[in-house]
Amino acid sequence: MAEAFQAVAYPRELVRTVALKDGTSARLRPIRPDDEPRLVDLYERLSRHTAYQRFFTKRLGELPGVASLRSLIAMKTVKATTALPV
């Protein structure tokens, strides 16, 4: 499946540091291929209800950029392992 993805330069211009209400700094950045194991781990820990609300309250195809997400594998893993109602 990896062959289906075309190599694209990482969009460094989208990396931002923002200040939270409590003054804490947070770094926001686009997803990278090496994020996949952490995303799989996160999705596996979601409750069925949370996963449903997170991914199925809107149709996935309507979300901007979802077709280009490299981590769609992680979403398939959640669907396969949690038997979510679709």
C-alpha positions as CSV (number, residue, x, y, z in Angstrom):
1,M,0.0,0.0,0.0
2,A,2.9,2.3,0.6
3,E,3.6,2.5,-3.1
4,A,0.2,4.3,-3.6
5,F,1.5,7.3,-1.8
6,Q,3.5,9.8,-3.7
7,A,6.5,11.3,-1.9
8,V,5.7,15.0,-1.1
9,A,7.9,17.5,0.7
10,Y,6.9,18.0,4.3
11,P,5.0,21.3,4.6
12,R,7.2,23.0,7.2
13,E,5.4,26.3,6.6
14,L,2.4,24.8,8.5
15,V,4.3,24.1,11.7
16,R,3.2,26.6,14.4
17,T,3.8,27.2,18.1
18,V,0.7,28.6,19.8
19,A,0.0,29.8,23.3
20,L,-2.8,28.1,25.2
21,K,-5.1,29.9,27.5
22,D,-3.0,28.9,30.5
23,G,0.1,30.3,28.9
24,T,1.5,26.9,27.9
25,S,3.1,26.6,24.5
26,A,2.0,23.9,22.1
27,R,3.5,23.0,18.8
28,L,1.1,22.2,16.0
29,R,2.2,20.4,12.9
30,P,0.9,18.3,10.0
31,I,0.9,14.5,10.4
32,R,4.1,12.6,9.4
33,P,4.5,9.0,8.3
34,D,6.4,8.2,11.6
35,D,3.3,9.3,13.6
36,E,1.4,6.1,12.5
37,P,2.4,3.8,15.4
38,R,1.3,6.5,17.9
39,L,-2.0,7.1,16.1
40,V,-2.7,3.3,16.0
41,D,-2.0,3.2,19.8
42,L,-4.3,6.2,20.4
43,Y,-7.2,4.8,18.3
44,E,-6.9,1.4,20.0
45,R,-7.5,3.1,23.4
46,L,-10.7,4.9,22.3
47,S,-13.9,3.6,23.7
48,R,-16.4,2.5,21.0
49,H,-18.6,5.5,21.7
50,T,-15.7,8.0,21.4
51,A,-14.4,6.3,18.2
52,Y,-17.9,6.5,16.7
53,Q,-18.3,10.2,17.6
54,R,-14.8,11.0,16.4
55,F,-15.0,9.3,13.0
56,F,-18.6,8.6,12.1
57,T,-20.6,11.6,13.1
58,K,-19.6,13.1,9.8
59,R,-18.9,11.1,6.7
60,L,-15.1,10.6,6.4
61,G,-15.2,11.6,2.8
62,E,-16.5,15.0,3.6
63,L,-13.6,15.9,5.9
64,P,-10.9,18.0,4.1
65,G,-7.8,16.1,3.3
66,V,-9.0,12.7,4.5
67,A,-8.2,11.0,1.1
68,S,-4.5,12.0,1.5
69,L,-4.0,10.9,5.1
70,R,-1.2,8.4,5.3
71,S,-2.7,7.1,8.5
72,L,-5.9,5.7,7.0
73,I,-4.3,2.4,7.9
74,A,-4.8,3.3,11.6
75,M,-8.5,4.1,11.0
76,K,-9.0,0.7,9.3
77,T,-7.3,-0.9,12.3
78,V,-9.8,0.7,14.6
79,K,-12.7,-0.4,12.5
80,A,-11.4,-3.9,12.3
81,T,-10.6,-4.3,15.9
82,T,-13.5,-2.5,17.6
83,A,-16.5,-3.6,15.4
84,L,-18.0,-0.1,15.3
85,P,-21.6,0.3,14.1
86,V,-21.5,1.9,10.7
